[in-house]
Amino acid sequence: MVLKRFYNDKLAQASYLIGCPVAGEAVIVDPNRDIEPYIRAAEEEGVSITAVTETHIHADYLSGSRELAAVTGAQLYLSGEGDETWKYDFAQESGAKLLKGGDSIRVGVIRIDVLKSPGHTPEHISFVITDEASSMEPMGFFSGDFVFVGDVGRPDLMETAAGFAGTMESSARELFRSIQSLASYPPHLMVWPGHGAGSACGKALGAVPVTSLGYERLTNWALKAHSEDLFTHEVLSGQPEPPLYFAQMKKLNKEGPPLLGGFKVPQRRQDEERIGEMIEKGAVVIDLREPEAYMAKHVPGTLLIPQYRSFITWAGSIVPYGRDIYLIGHSEVQIEEAIRDLALIGLDQVVGWYGEQALDHSGPLETTDQVHAKDLLTPSPNSTVVDVRSHMEWETGHVANAVHLPLATLAKRAMELPKDQRLMVHCQGGVRSTVAVSLLKKMGFKNVTNVIEGYDGYIEAQNQSELQRFSPV
């Protein structure tokens, strides 16, 4: 048996190849839209991708199942679980076979049994793997967004992302019952989850790539819970805000992700003086440079999204869908990486890019004021402190009288902020706030200031102030 794990750091997302070299066959589980690594890995292992499947309708990235099946000619398998309001719309036209709990997929001597595991979503299924060449006992399962290392999939996204009001409590109770159904499986069963640390699909996911059912029974709070009521309360408490793009992913993955046909890098543009004109006509221009460079000078109306690990989440939170997108970067390699990242969440309309020198020819530039976190100790009377951290971060402590608008929801809620005051924007360490500042300025807020060190710097300044206050003269 061949087992390969593919992990995208920016999505904190795992997908898998499991194959039988003797039969020359393989199945891909939960592919994302960048299908080239799966095709390349299959070629390296001397197997053909004969089946493609996924555990559920994803919210945090655009599925590559449809695309991969179309390119390779593999059989597409999709969940047939869930009620009529939440099923794959494109299953029939794509020739997909629908899977129910108890069904199986065969790849040579490997049997893949379908385990019904609703709760995170109504149609969620998991895949139990048995290598019959070695044993008739199952060796592990691909748990998707059902069981993670140290956590379980959040059951609120049907309501908070997909808009199905009043479903989160019933989903949480269904998730509890799905966990109880694991009782019949042996402790040695390996667990290969669909996400790792950093994903917004759970509260506190572990970073290790694989675990066992027995270990999770010892350490995972959700598998140790014995009360359905207490489990329901706990699993719904403290969940991070779903990024704005989750709703769009749910919609596209249900209706059928558009076929991409590969990643295409548009030609570099030379008409730098037209950047402002394109922004006025509704195009989105994303500046990929470092925050300090952007704060020092940038084209008015551009969005700052530096290519850090959270690039995809930030882009999905502030970039509107259905608009032409232009990029500003330092090289074609950087631009290609950004195009691939954006396509993973369906932001496909990158129609052009500019080098950094475009700033020298694109007309008047703007700078953004920055202050140190110690200035939050005594903000001026005409200032509003804006905290763009998550709810969990906010609950651990915050600046008195600050307005809390998490970056994940800022695009929808920014108009709650006063336009006649200075906005002092901070996050935890000073990066998310620069992204937020660029969005607020694009939305018409003129007096916006970035707080460089963020809340960490504020706490340090507060501690220093207390030390000075009580230090002997």
C-alpha positions in Angstrom: 0.0 0.0 0.0 1.1 3.5 -0.8 0.0 6.4 1.4 1.0 10.0 0.8 -0.1 13.1 2.6 -0.3 16.5 0.9 -0.4 19.6 3.2 -1.0 23.2 2.3 0.3 25.4 5.1 -1.7 28.5 4.1 -5.0 26.5 4.3 -3.7 24.3 7.1 -5.4 21.6 4.9 -4.4 17.9 4.3 -5.4 15.7 1.4 -4.3 12.1 0.7 -3.3 9.6 -1.9 -3.8 5.9 -1.1 -2.8 3.4 -3.7 -2.2 -0.2 -4.5 1.0 -0.5 -6.6 0.2 -4.1 -7.6 -3.1 -3.1 -9.2 -1.6 0.2 -10.3 -4.6 2.2 -8.9 -5.0 5.1 -6.4 -7.7 7.2 -4.9 -7.3 10.9 -3.9 -9.2 12.1 -0.8 -10.1 15.7 -0.3 -8.0 17.3 -3.0 -7.8 21.1 -3.2 -7.8 23.0 -6.5 -4.1 22.7 -7.1 -4.2 19.3 -8.6 -0.7 19.1 -10.1 0.9 17.6 -6.9 -1.6 14.7 -6.9 -0.9 13.9 -10.6 2.8 14.1 -10.1 2.8 11.9 -7.0 0.8 9.3 -8.8 3.2 9.2 -11.6 6.2 8.9 -9.2 4.5 5.9 -7.5 3.6 4.2 -10.8 -0.1 4.3 -10.1 -3.1 5.8 -11.9 -5.7 7.9 -10.2 -8.8 5.9 -10.7 -11.0 7.4 -8.0 -11.4 10.9 -6.5 -13.5 11.6 -3.4 -14.0 14.0 -0.6 -15.4 13.9 2.9 -17.9 16.8 2.7 -18.8 20.1 1.1 -15.9 22.3 2.2 -16.2 25.8 3.6 -12.5 26.9 3.8 -11.2 26.1 0.3 -12.5 25.3 -3.2 -12.5 21.6 -3.8 -10.4 20.1 -6.5 -12.3 16.8 -6.8 -14.4 17.8 -9.8 -11.3 19.2 -11.6 -9.1 16.2 -10.8 -11.7 13.7 -11.9 -12.2 15.6 -15.2 -8.5 15.8 -16.0 -7.6 12.2 -15.1 -10.8 10.4 -16.1 -11.1 9.0 -12.6 -14.4 8.1 -11.1 -15.8 10.8 -8.9 -17.4 9.7 -5.6 -19.4 12.2 -3.5 -21.4 11.9 -0.3 -25.0 10.9 -0.8 -25.8 11.6 2.9 -27.6 14.7 4.2 -31.1 15.9 3.5 -32.4 17.4 0.3 -31.5 20.9 1.3 -27.8 20.1 1.4 -26.6 17.9 -1.4 -24.2 18.3 -4.3 -26.0 20.0 -7.2 -23.4 18.9 -9.8 -23.2 15.2 -8.9 -25.3 13.9 -11.8 -23.8 16.0 -14.5 -20.3 15.0 -13.4 -21.1 11.3 -13.4 -20.4 11.0 -9.7 -21.4 8.0 -7.7 -23.0 8.8 -4.4 -21.8 7.2 -1.3 -23.7 6.2 1.8 -22.6 4.9 5.1 -21.7 1.2 4.7 -20.6 1.6 1.0 -17.1 0.7 -0.1 -14.5 1.8 -2.7 -11.9 -0.7 -3.8 -8.3 0.1 -4.9 -6.7 -3.2 -5.6 -6.4 -5.1 -2.3 -7.3 -1.9 -0.3 -10.9 -1.6 0.9 -12.2 1.9 1.7 -15.4 1.7 3.8 -17.7 4.7 4.1 -18.5 5.8 7.6 -21.4 8.2 8.1 -20.1 11.0 10.3 -22.5 14.0 10.3 -22.3 17.0 12.6 -19.7 19.3 11.1 -22.0 19.2 8.0 -25.1 17.0 7.4 -23.5 15.1 4.5 -20.1 14.5 6.2 -18.6 11.0 5.7 -15.2 9.5 6.7 -13.2 6.7 5.1 -12.0 3.6 7.0 -9.0 1.9 5.4 -8.3 -1.8 5.4 -5.2 -3.2 3.6 -6.5 -6.7 3.0 -3.0 -7.9 1.9 -1.9 -7.5 5.5 -5.0 -7.9 7.6 -8.7 -7.9 7.5 -8.7 -5.4 10.5 -9.0 -1.7 9.6 -5.8 0.2 10.0 -7.0 3.8 10.1 -9.5 6.4 8.7 -9.5 9.6 6.9 -11.6 11.7 9.2 -11.9 14.9 7.2 -13.4 17.6 9.4 -14.9 15.0 11.9 -12.0 14.2 14.3 -8.9 16.4 14.5 -5.8 16.0 16.7 -7.1 17.3 20.0 -10.4 18.6 18.7 -13.4 18.0 16.4 -14.9 19.8 13.5 -17.1 22.8 14.4 -20.8 22.3 13.9 -21.8 25.9 13.5 -20.7 26.6 9.9 -24.0 25.6 8.4 -25.5 28.5 10.2 -22.7 31.0 10.5 -21.3 30.5 6.9 -24.0 28.8 4.8 -26.9 30.8 6.3 -29.0 27.9 7.6 -30.4 29.6 10.7 -31.1 27.6 13.8 -29.0 24.6 12.8 -25.9 24.8 15.0 -27.3 23.2 18.1 -28.9 20.3 16.3 -25.6 19.8 14.3 -23.6 19.8 17.6 -25.9 17.1 19.0 -25.5 15.1 15.8 -21.7 15.5 16.0 -21.9 14.1 19.5 -23.7 11.0 18.3 -21.2 10.5 15.5 -18.4 10.5 18.0 -20.2 7.8 20.0 -20.4 5.6 16.9 -16.6 5.3 17.0 -16.9 3.2 20.2 -16.8 0.0 18.2 -13.5 0.8 16.5 -10.2 -0.4 18.1 -7.8 2.0 19.8 -5.0 1.2 17.2 -7.0 2.8 14.4 -4.9 5.6 12.9 -6.6 9.0 12.4 -5.6 11.1 9.4 -7.4 14.5 9.7 -8.3 17.0 7.0 -6.8 20.0 8.9 -4.0 21.0 11.2 -3.2 23.9 13.5 -4.3 27.2 12.1 -7.4 26.1 10.4 -10.7 27.9 11.2 -12.6 24.6 11.0 -12.1 24.0 14.7 -11.0 25.8 17.9 -7.8 24.2 19.0 -6.4 21.8 16.4 -3.2 20.0 17.0 -0.2 20.4 14.7 0.9 16.7 14.5 0.0 15.1 11.1 -1.5 11.8 12.4 -2.9 10.4 15.6 -4.7 7.3 16.8 -8.2 6.8 18.0 -6.9 5.4 21.3 -4.7 8.5 21.9 -7.6 10.8 21.1 -9.8 8.9 23.6 -7.2 9.8 26.2 -6.5 13.4 25.3 -9.2 14.9 23.0 -11.8 16.7 25.1 -14.6 15.9 22.6 -14.0 12.1 22.7 -13.9 12.2 26.5 -17.2 14.0 26.8 -20.0 11.9 28.2 -22.8 14.4 28.4 -24.5 15.5 25.1 -25.6 18.8 26.7 -22.2 19.7 28.0 -20.6 18.7 24.8 -23.0 20.8 22.8 -22.3 23.9 25.0 -18.5 23.4 24.8 -18.3 22.7 21.1 -20.3 25.8 20.3 -18.4 28.1 22.7 -15.4 30.2 21.6 -15.4 29.2 17.9 -13.4 31.6 15.7 -15.2 33.9 13.3 -15.5 32.2 9.9 -13.7 34.3 7.3 -16.1 36.1 4.9 -15.2 33.8 2.0 -16.5 30.7 3.8 -20.0 31.4 2.6 -18.8 31.6 -1.0 -16.9 28.3 -0.7 -20.0 26.6 0.6 -22.0 27.9 -2.3 -19.4 27.0 -5.0 -18.6 23.6 -3.6 -22.3 22.7 -3.5 -23.1 24.0 -6.9 -19.9 22.8 -8.5 -16.5 24.4 -8.5 -15.7 26.0 -11.9 -13.1 24.0 -13.8 -9.9 25.9 -13.7 -7.9 24.3 -16.5 -4.5 25.1 -14.9 -2.9 28.2 -13.5 -2.3 31.0 -15.9 0.0 34.0 -15.2 -1.1 37.1 -17.2 1.6 39.2 -18.8 3.2 42.0 -16.8 1.5 45.3 -17.5 3.3 48.5 -18.3 0.4 51.0 -18.0 1.2 52.0 -14.4 -0.5 55.4 -14.8 -3.9 53.5 -15.2 -3.8 51.8 -11.8 -5.9 54.5 -10.2 -8.3 54.5 -13.1 -8.9 50.7 -12.9 -9.5 51.0 -9.1 -12.1 53.7 -9.8 -13.9 51.3 -12.3 -14.1 48.6 -9.6 -11.0 46.5 -10.1 -9.2 45.2 -7.0 -5.4 45.9 -6.8 -3.6 43.7 -4.2 -0.2 44.9 -3.1 1.9 41.9 -2.0 4.8 43.9 -0.5 5.9 43.9 3.1 3.7 46.0 5.5 6.4 48.5 6.2 7.0 49.2 2.5 3.3 49.6 2.0 2.8 51.9 4.9 5.7 54.1 3.6 4.1 54.5 0.2 1.3 52.9 -1.8 -1.1 53.6 -4.6 -4.4 55.0 -3.1 -7.2 52.4 -3.1 -4.9 49.3 -3.1 -5.3 46.5 -0.6 -2.3 45.3 1.3 -2.1 41.5 1.6 1.5 40.4 2.3 2.3 36.8 1.4 2.5 35.4 4.8 1.0 32.1 6.1 -2.4 33.7 6.5 -2.4 35.2 3.0 -5.4 33.1 1.8 -7.5 33.8 4.9 -6.8 37.6 4.7 -7.6 37.6 1.0 -10.8 35.7 1.5 -11.8 38.2 4.2 -11.4 41.4 2.3 -11.3 40.8 -1.5 -14.8 40.8 -3.1 -15.7 38.1 -5.6 -16.6 38.8 -9.2 -14.1 41.7 -9.7 -11.0 41.9 -11.9 -7.9 41.5 -9.8 -4.4 43.1 -10.4 -1.3 42.3 -8.3 1.7 44.4 -7.4 4.8 42.2 -6.7 8.5 41.9 -7.1 8.7 39.0 -9.5 6.8 36.6 -11.7 7.5 33.8 -9.2 5.8 35.7 -6.5 2.9 36.5 -8.7 2.4 32.9 -9.7 2.4 31.9 -6.0 -0.3 34.5 -5.3 -2.4 33.4 -8.3 -2.3 29.8 -7.1 -3.2 30.8 -3.5 -6.1 33.0 -4.7 -7.4 30.3 -6.9 -7.6 27.9 -4.0 -10.5 30.0 -2.7 -12.0 30.8 -6.1 -10.5 34.2 -6.7 -9.7 33.4 -10.3 -9.9 36.8 -12.0 -6.3 37.9 -11.9 -6.0 39.7 -15.2 -2.7 41.5 -14.8 0.2 42.4 -12.6 2.8 45.1 -12.0 6.3 45.2 -10.7 7.1 47.3 -7.6 8.6 50.1 -9.8 5.0 50.7 -10.9 4.7 52.9 -7.8 7.1 55.4 -9.4 4.9 56.0 -12.4 1.3 55.6 -11.1 0.7 59.1 -9.9 0.5 60.5 -6.3 1.1 58.0 -3.6 -0.2 57.8 0.0 1.5 57.0 3.3 -0.2 55.6 6.3 0.4 57.0 9.8 1.8 54.6 12.4 2.1 54.9 16.1 3.6 52.7 18.9 1.4 50.6 21.1 2.2 52.8 24.1 0.1 55.5 22.5 -2.9 53.3 23.3 -2.4 54.0 27.0 -3.7 57.5 26.5 -5.5 57.9 23.2 -6.6 61.4 22.3 -10.2 62.3 22.9 -11.1 62.3 19.2 -9.7 58.8 18.6 -11.4 55.4 18.4 -9.3 52.3 19.1 -10.3 49.5 16.7 -9.3 45.9 17.6 -9.3 43.5 14.6 -8.3 40.4 16.6 -10.5 37.3 16.9 -13.2 36.9 19.6 -10.9 34.5 21.5 -8.1 37.0 21.6 -10.5 39.8 22.6 -11.8 37.7 25.5 -8.3 37.2 26.9 -8.0 41.0 27.3 -8.5 44.2 25.4 -8.0 48.0 25.5 -10.6 49.7 27.5 -13.4 51.3 25.3 -12.0 49.8 22.1 -14.4 48.8 19.3 -14.0 45.1 18.4 -14.4 44.3 14.7 -12.5 41.1 13.8 -10.7 41.2 10.4 -12.8 38.3 9.3 -15.9 40.5 9.5 -14.5 44.0 9.0 -15.6 44.3 5.3 -19.2 43.8 6.4 -19.1 45.9 9.6 -16.7 48.7 8.9 -19.5 51.3 8.4 -20.2 50.9 12.1 -17.1 53.0 12.7 -17.1 56.8 13.0 -15.7 58.7 10.0 -15.1 61.9 12.0 -12.6 60.4 14.3 -9.0 59.1 14.1 -9.1 55.3 14.0 -6.2 53.6 15.8 -6.2 50.1 14.5 -4.4 47.2 16.2 -4.2 43.4 16.2 -2.1 41.1 18.3 1.3 41.7 16.9 1.0 44.3 14.2 0.4 42.6 10.9 -3.3 42.0 10.6 -3.9 45.6 11.5 -2.0 46.8 8.4 -4.3 44.7 6.2 -7.3 46.2 8.0 -5.9 49.7 7.6 -5.6 49.3 3.8 -9.2 48.0 3.7 -10.6 50.9 5.8 -8.7 53.5 3.6 -10.1 51.9 0.5 -13.6 52.1 2.0 -13.3 55.8 2.5 -11.9 56.3 6.0 -9.4 59.1 5.8 -7.9 59.3 9.3 -6.6 55.8 9.9 -3.5 55.0 11.9 -1.8 51.6 12.4 -0.6 50.6 15.8 2.8 49.0 15.1 3.3 46.5 18.0 -0.3 45.6 18.5 -1.9 44.3 21.7 1.4 42.6 22.7 3.1 45.9 22.6 0.2 47.5 24.5 0.6 45.0 27.4 4.3 45.5 27.4 3.9 49.3 27.6 1.3 48.9 30.3 3.6 46.7 32.4 6.5 49.2 31.9 4.2 52.0 33.0 3.3 50.1 36.2 6.9 49.4 36.9 7.8 53.1 36.6 4.9 54.1 38.8 6.0 51.9 41.7 9.7 52.1 41.3 11.6 54.0 44.0 12.9 57.3 42.9 
